[in-house]
């Protein structure tokens, strides 16, 4: 890669943005691509637990060429089979919110439209960021006035949907869980070594916002139907062998509750549950509740994974012989079975949120109430 001083050779002097294009001739003449690396600073001090969450990120990378821009957050706690990014297509004037998880790829599209947040230019106030002089603006972010700094030197409008002119090299965003976050550019480089696939949506299913909402409602209906059909059913007779050679027979659980969590190694959504189930097991260690993880991976793969994720509850590998009689096809999946072998709780997915933990607590207590009945 070459330094930003060399990058400037690829741009012309004009800085006026076309109202309907969000670009100047500068970037339209760009050969190769530009990479902008951003430091991430959180306004409040995050807990160790928050920093360990799958969606915690500690860096942002923006990559653009003359036609498209891609923004990626760096998630240090994620597996390699997970990616969330935003793609802006300046020719189509569309934004795509993209997700790749466990071989499922989709993108939600929307038009650029009008930049929504009103920014106020502070005349005479500038700051040098990543070697470029930037203009100061202020704007409201979730009710608080924040400072951002933009430049028109890059020839591209990228300002997190504000009315500030140019490319934001310092900005503030808000996350529901992590609070206010400042993104500040630390380096800008030019490269010719970016394959076109980095700007491509090949293999992605593209939805409008309305189509995706409709799809989500259909998925929720399917989940609700499966939950309704399972709750109240008797669990079939299963003989399960755990990784540590413990034998479990579902016909012989008359004196305890059984808590099942079904998962597989590359399931990103499953990552939210391991710690939750560890904590529930600790809470109920002196009560008649047995926690069992069922992995869809081989015993060998599962043994390594259990160590890597610090899973403390017992686990059985090669779990298809368990999921097939139960008809479980989506993961993660949680079952709570009372001492009468009746399924009292069945749900696809899990966020590990305080709300879900509270719900699982309630369901375990309900199932325990059937002891000696």
Backbone torsions as a table, in degrees:
resi	resn	phi	psi	omega
1	UNK	NA	151.3	178.6
2	UNK	-104.4	158.2	-178.1
3	UNK	-75.1	169.8	-178.4
4	UNK	-65.1	-27.5	177.8
5	UNK	-58.8	-38.7	177.4
6	UNK	-72.9	-36.1	179.7
7	UNK	-54.8	-38.7	-176.6
8	UNK	-61.9	-21.7	179.2
9	UNK	-66.3	-18.4	-175.8
10	UNK	-89.6	0.7	-176.5
11	UNK	-117.1	152.9	172.8
12	UNK	-94.4	-177.2	-171.5
13	UNK	-87.7	-27.8	-174.7
14	UNK	-59.2	143.6	-177.0
15	UNK	-130.3	6.8	-177.3
16	UNK	-80.8	127.1	-178.9
17	UNK	-87.7	135.2	172.2
18	UNK	-68.8	133.3	-172.5
19	UNK	-61.3	-32.1	-175.9
20	UNK	-107.3	15.5	-175.2
21	UNK	-127.0	-26.1	179.9
22	UNK	65.1	16.9	178.9
23	UNK	-139.4	157.4	169.9
24	UNK	-110.6	177.1	177.6
25	UNK	-64.1	-20.7	178.2
26	UNK	-52.3	-60.5	-173.7
27	UNK	-73.5	-25.9	179.0
28	UNK	-66.8	-22.4	179.0
29	UNK	-96.3	2.5	-176.7
30	UNK	-65.5	132.0	172.4
31	UNK	-103.4	136.0	-177.4
32	UNK	80.8	-143.7	-175.7
33	UNK	-147.1	162.2	178.8
34	UNK	-117.8	136.8	178.7
35	UNK	-115.9	126.2	176.7
36	UNK	-117.4	118.9	178.1
37	UNK	-99.4	131.0	-177.8
38	UNK	-113.8	134.9	166.7
39	UNK	-77.4	149.8	180.0
40	UNK	-116.9	124.8	178.7
41	UNK	-125.5	129.7	179.8
42	UNK	-95.9	135.2	-176.6
43	UNK	-64.8	-39.4	176.8
44	UNK	-105.2	158.3	179.5
45	UNK	-75.7	122.6	-178.9
46	UNK	-82.7	149.2	176.6
47	UNK	-77.3	164.3	176.9
48	UNK	-60.4	-37.2	178.9
49	UNK	-64.7	-42.8	179.9
50	UNK	-63.7	-37.4	-179.9
51	UNK	-71.8	-16.2	-179.8
52	UNK	-94.2	-3.0	-178.2
53	UNK	-69.5	148.4	-178.4
54	UNK	-58.2	-31.3	-177.1
55	UNK	-98.1	13.6	171.7
56	UNK	-72.8	136.4	178.0
57	UNK	-132.4	151.1	-175.3
58	UNK	-128.0	6.6	177.3
59	UNK	-159.8	151.2	174.9
60	UNK	-127.1	135.5	179.4
61	UNK	-121.5	125.4	176.4
62	UNK	-113.3	129.1	-178.2
63	UNK	-126.3	128.1	177.9
64	UNK	-141.9	151.1	170.8
65	UNK	-120.7	-161.7	-174.9
66	UNK	-72.5	-13.7	-175.9
67	UNK	-117.7	-31.3	-170.8
68	UNK	-139.2	157.4	176.5
69	UNK	-131.8	138.3	177.5
70	UNK	-124.6	129.4	176.9
71	UNK	-115.0	124.2	178.5
72	UNK	-124.7	138.8	170.9
73	UNK	-94.7	145.5	179.4
74	UNK	-97.5	114.2	-178.5
75	UNK	-102.1	101.1	-175.5
76	UNK	-67.8	-17.4	-176.4
77	UNK	-100.3	9.2	-175.8
78	UNK	-97.5	156.6	173.3
79	UNK	-78.4	168.2	-177.7
80	UNK	-72.4	-10.1	-177.2
81	UNK	-100.1	31.4	-178.7
82	UNK	-139.6	136.0	178.4
83	UNK	-156.6	134.2	171.6
84	UNK	-125.5	130.1	178.7
85	UNK	-152.6	163.9	176.8
86	UNK	-115.7	133.6	177.4
87	UNK	-119.4	127.1	174.3
88	UNK	-107.1	123.9	177.4
89	UNK	-103.8	108.3	-174.2
90	UNK	-79.2	-15.7	174.1
91	UNK	-77.7	-47.3	178.9
92	UNK	-81.2	-16.8	-173.7
93	UNK	56.0	51.0	177.9
94	UNK	-130.3	147.3	173.8
95	UNK	-108.8	135.9	179.4
96	UNK	-120.3	120.2	173.5
97	UNK	-93.4	114.0	-166.1
98	UNK	-114.4	145.7	177.2
99	UNK	-140.9	133.6	177.1
100	UNK	-126.3	116.3	-177.9
101	UNK	-146.6	120.8	175.5
102	UNK	50.9	48.1	176.8
103	UNK	74.4	-0.8	175.0
104	UNK	-94.4	126.2	-177.7
105	UNK	-128.7	126.8	175.4
106	UNK	-147.6	159.0	179.0
107	UNK	-140.0	139.1	178.1
108	UNK	-106.2	122.3	-174.3
109	UNK	-102.3	149.9	170.3
110	UNK	-154.4	152.8	-179.7
111	UNK	-71.2	152.7	176.0
112	UNK	-54.8	-49.3	-179.6
113	UNK	60.2	-151.9	179.5
114	UNK	-90.9	140.1	174.6
115	UNK	-65.5	130.4	-163.2
116	UNK	-88.3	-40.6	-173.2
117	UNK	-91.2	126.3	-177.3
118	UNK	-77.9	125.0	179.5
119	UNK	-109.3	140.9	179.5
120	UNK	-106.6	122.6	179.5
121	UNK	-76.1	131.2	178.7
122	UNK	-101.6	99.2	-174.4
123	UNK	-59.9	137.7	175.7
124	UNK	78.7	1.5	179.9
125	UNK	-108.3	113.8	179.8
126	UNK	-133.4	166.7	177.5
127	UNK	-152.1	142.4	177.7
128	UNK	-88.9	121.9	-179.4
129	UNK	-128.4	125.1	-179.3
130	UNK	53.9	35.5	176.5
131	UNK	85.2	5.4	-177.6
132	UNK	-123.6	136.0	176.1
133	UNK	-75.0	128.0	-174.9
134	UNK	-121.6	147.9	179.5
135	UNK	-88.5	138.4	-179.9
136	UNK	-86.1	137.3	171.3
137	UNK	-131.1	158.3	168.7
138	UNK	-122.3	149.3	176.7
139	UNK	-156.1	159.2	179.1
140	UNK	-87.6	129.9	175.3
141	UNK	-123.1	109.3	-177.8
142	UNK	50.5	46.0	173.8
143	UNK	87.3	-6.2	178.7
144	UNK	-113.3	141.0	178.3
145	UNK	-80.5	124.5	-178.7
146	UNK	-124.5	156.3	178.2
147	UNK	-96.8	138.3	170.6
148	UNK	-132.3	158.4	179.7
149	UNK	-131.1	129.2	-177.9
150	UNK	-126.7	161.9	175.6
151	UNK	-134.4	146.6	173.8
152	UNK	-99.7	3.9	-179.3
153	UNK	-66.3	-27.2	-177.2
154	UNK	-85.6	-8.1	173.5
155	UNK	73.9	16.6	-172.6
156	UNK	-138.2	139.2	174.2
157	UNK	-88.7	115.9	175.1
158	UNK	-150.8	95.8	-171.0
159	UNK	-140.4	30.3	175.7
160	UNK	53.1	46.1	172.9
161	UNK	60.1	45.5	171.5
162	UNK	-117.8	172.3	179.7
163	UNK	-88.1	2.4	177.2
164	UNK	-62.3	142.4	-178.5
165	UNK	-82.9	137.1	171.4
166	UNK	95.7	-158.5	-173.3
167	UNK	-103.8	123.5	-177.3
168	UNK	-78.8	115.5	175.0
169	UNK	-96.5	-10.3	168.9
170	UNK	-145.2	126.8	-178.4
171	UNK	-150.0	169.0	179.9
172	UNK	-126.6	131.6	176.8
173	UNK	-124.2	169.8	-179.1
174	UNK	-125.9	132.9	176.7
175	UNK	-117.1	134.3	-176.1
176	UNK	-56.7	-36.7	-176.0
177	UNK	-94.6	-34.4	-172.3
178	UNK	-101.7	-7.9	177.7
179	UNK	81.7	-152.0	-178.2
180	UNK	-76.9	135.4	-176.8
181	UNK	-130.9	129.0	176.9
182	UNK	-100.1	129.4	175.1
183	UNK	-109.5	124.0	-178.1
184	UNK	-132.4	125.2	-178.3
185	UNK	-63.6	134.9	177.0
186	UNK	-114.3	-18.5	177.3
187	UNK	-157.7	148.6	176.9
188	UNK	-134.3	123.1	-177.3
189	UNK	-134.9	158.1	177.6
190	UNK	-112.4	141.6	-179.6
191	UNK	-145.8	152.2	172.0
192	UNK	-104.9	0.3	-168.8
193	UNK	-99.9	37.4	179.5
194	UNK	-110.6	111.1	178.1
195	UNK	-60.5	149.3	-178.8
196	UNK	-61.3	-25.0	-178.0
197	UNK	-61.3	-22.9	179.5
198	UNK	-67.4	-19.1	178.7
199	UNK	-109.6	13.0	-173.7
200	UNK	-105.8	148.6	174.1
201	UNK	-110.6	22.9	176.3
202	UNK	-58.5	133.0	-179.8
203	UNK	89.2	-7.8	178.0
204	UNK	-92.1	138.8	170.0
205	UNK	-86.4	124.6	-174.4
206	UNK	-104.0	128.0	179.1
207	UNK	-120.0	151.3	162.9
208	UNK	-78.4	168.6	179.2
209	UNK	-59.0	-39.5	-178.3
210	UNK	-68.7	-41.4	179.4
211	UNK	-64.2	-40.5	-178.7
212	UNK	-68.0	-37.9	177.6
213	UNK	-61.6	-42.7	178.8
214	UNK	-63.6	-42.5	178.8
215	UNK	-62.3	-42.9	-179.1
216	UNK	-62.9	-38.6	178.8
217	UNK	-65.3	-38.2	177.5
218	UNK	-63.9	-42.1	178.7
219	UNK	-62.7	-43.4	179.4
220	UNK	-61.8	-36.5	178.4
221	UNK	-65.0	-41.1	178.7
222	UNK	-62.7	-44.2	179.9
223	UNK	-62.2	-43.9	-179.9
224	UNK	-61.5	-40.8	179.4
225	UNK	-63.5	-44.8	-179.4
226	UNK	-63.6	-41.0	179.4
227	UNK	-63.2	-43.8	-178.0
228	UNK	-63.1	-40.7	-177.0
229	UNK	-69.8	-32.6	-175.8
230	UNK	-83.7	-42.7	-176.8
231	UNK	-60.9	128.2	-178.2
232	UNK	97.0	-15.9	177.2
233	UNK	-76.9	157.9	172.1
234	UNK	-84.9	137.8	176.9
235	UNK	-72.5	136.5	-179.6
236	UNK	-65.6	165.1	179.1
237	UNK	-71.8	117.2	-179.2
238	UNK	-127.7	136.5	172.4
239	UNK	-112.4	115.7	-170.6
240	UNK	-116.9	138.3	176.8
241	UNK	-116.5	121.1	-178.1
242	UNK	-82.7	172.6	-179.6
243	UNK	-62.5	-28.8	179.0
244	UNK	-97.3	23.4	172.1
245	UNK	68.0	22.8	173.9
246	UNK	-82.5	134.8	-179.8
247	UNK	-97.4	130.5	-180.0
248	UNK	-122.8	128.1	-179.7
249	UNK	-120.3	118.5	-175.7
250	UNK	-68.8	-11.8	175.4
251	UNK	-82.0	-11.3	-175.1
252	UNK	-115.3	37.7	-179.5
253	UNK	-112.6	30.5	-175.8
254	UNK	-68.2	-14.0	-177.3
255	UNK	-109.7	12.9	180.0
256	UNK	-159.9	165.1	176.0
257	UNK	-92.6	145.7	177.6
258	UNK	-114.9	129.3	179.2
259	UNK	-115.5	114.2	-179.7
260	UNK	-106.8	138.1	168.1
261	UNK	-128.7	121.9	-176.6
262	UNK	-102.3	135.0	-175.2
263	UNK	-156.1	173.4	168.5
264	UNK	-144.0	161.2	-166.9
265	UNK	-57.9	-43.7	-173.6
266	UNK	-93.7	14.5	178.0
267	UNK	-81.7	106.9	-177.6
268	UNK	-65.4	-41.3	-178.6
269	UNK	-61.8	-27.2	-179.9
270	UNK	-66.0	-25.7	-176.4
271	UNK	-58.7	-25.2	-178.3
272	UNK	-71.3	-18.4	-168.6
273	UNK	-99.5	-23.2	-172.6
274	UNK	-59.2	-47.8	-179.6
275	UNK	-65.3	-39.8	179.4
276	UNK	-59.3	-46.2	-179.1
277	UNK	-68.6	-37.1	174.3
278	UNK	-55.1	-46.3	-177.4
279	UNK	-68.6	-37.5	177.7
280	UNK	-65.5	-40.2	178.5
281	UNK	-62.1	-41.3	177.9
282	UNK	-63.4	-40.8	-178.6
283	UNK	-64.4	-38.6	-174.8
284	UNK	-103.4	20.4	-173.8
285	UNK	-64.3	-24.1	-179.9
286	UNK	-101.9	12.0	177.5
287	UNK	-118.6	169.1	-173.3
288	UNK	-85.5	67.8	177.3
289	UNK	-129.8	127.6	179.1
290	UNK	-110.6	124.1	-179.1
291	UNK	-102.0	132.3	-178.2
292	UNK	-138.6	123.9	171.7
293	UNK	-92.5	139.7	177.6
294	UNK	-121.0	112.0	-178.2
295	UNK	-97.4	141.7	178.1
296	UNK	-86.3	-3.8	179.2
297	UNK	-87.4	169.1	178.1
298	UNK	-63.9	161.6	178.5
299	UNK	-58.5	-42.0	-178.8
300	UNK	-62.1	-48.1	178.9
301	UNK	-64.4	-40.1	-177.0
302	UNK	-66.7	-39.4	179.4
303	UNK	-58.4	-45.4	178.6
304	UNK	-65.2	-39.9	-177.4
305	UNK	-67.0	-40.9	179.2
306	UNK	-59.6	-41.1	178.0
307	UNK	-68.0	-43.4	-177.5
308	UNK	-62.9	-39.7	-177.4
309	UNK	-92.2	0.6	180.0
310	UNK	56.0	45.0	177.7
311	UNK	-77.7	124.0	-173.7
312	UNK	-101.9	-15.8	177.7
313	UNK	-84.2	160.1	-177.9
314	UNK	-69.9	149.0	-174.5
315	UNK	-137.0	141.1	171.8
316	UNK	-110.7	137.4	178.6
317	UNK	-97.8	175.6	178.0
318	UNK	49.7	54.3	-166.7
319	UNK	-80.9	7.7	-178.0
320	UNK	-63.0	-29.0	178.7
321	UNK	-69.6	-14.7	177.2
322	UNK	-96.2	-42.9	-177.2
323	UNK	-71.7	-32.2	-177.4
324	UNK	-62.1	-48.4	177.7
325	UNK	-63.8	-25.8	180.0
326	UNK	-87.5	-13.5	-179.2
327	UNK	73.3	25.0	-178.4
328	UNK	-87.2	123.3	-178.2
329	UNK	-126.2	-9.1	-177.8
330	UNK	-120.9	148.5	-173.4
331	UNK	-136.7	153.1	-5.3
332	UNK	-71.2	160.1	-179.8
333	UNK	-136.8	136.1	-179.8
334	UNK	-118.6	133.1	173.2
335	UNK	-125.8	137.3	170.5
336	UNK	-121.0	124.7	-174.2
337	UNK	-118.3	129.6	-178.7
338	UNK	-80.5	174.4	-177.4
339	UNK	-64.0	-13.9	177.4
340	UNK	-91.6	10.8	179.8
341	UNK	69.6	20.2	178.3
342	UNK	-96.3	132.9	179.1
343	UNK	-74.7	120.5	-178.7
344	UNK	-103.1	-18.8	-179.0
345	UNK	-150.2	134.7	178.6
346	UNK	-148.6	123.3	-177.3
347	UNK	-152.6	139.2	172.7
348	UNK	-86.6	138.9	173.9
349	UNK	86.5	171.0	179.6
350	UNK	-179.3	130.2	-178.3
351	UNK	-99.7	-16.4	-174.8
352	UNK	69.6	14.3	-178.2
353	UNK	-72.8	159.3	176.2
354	UNK	-54.4	-35.9	179.2
355	UNK	-63.0	-44.1	-179.8
356	UNK	-68.7	-40.5	178.8
357	UNK	-59.6	-42.6	178.7
358	UNK	-62.1	-41.2	179.4
359	UNK	-64.6	-42.4	179.5
360	UNK	-64.6	-38.4	175.3
361	UNK	-56.7	-48.2	-179.1
362	UNK	-61.0	-44.0	-177.0
363	UNK	-68.3	-36.8	177.3
364	UNK	-64.9	-43.8	179.0
365	UNK	-62.7	-39.0	177.1
366	UNK	-61.2	-45.8	-179.3
367	UNK	-64.7	-37.1	177.6
368	UNK	-63.5	-27.2	-178.3
369	UNK	-66.2	-13.6	179.9
370	UNK	-89.2	0.7	175.9
371	UNK	-61.9	136.7	177.2
372	UNK	64.2	21.7	176.1
373	UNK	-101.1	NA	NA
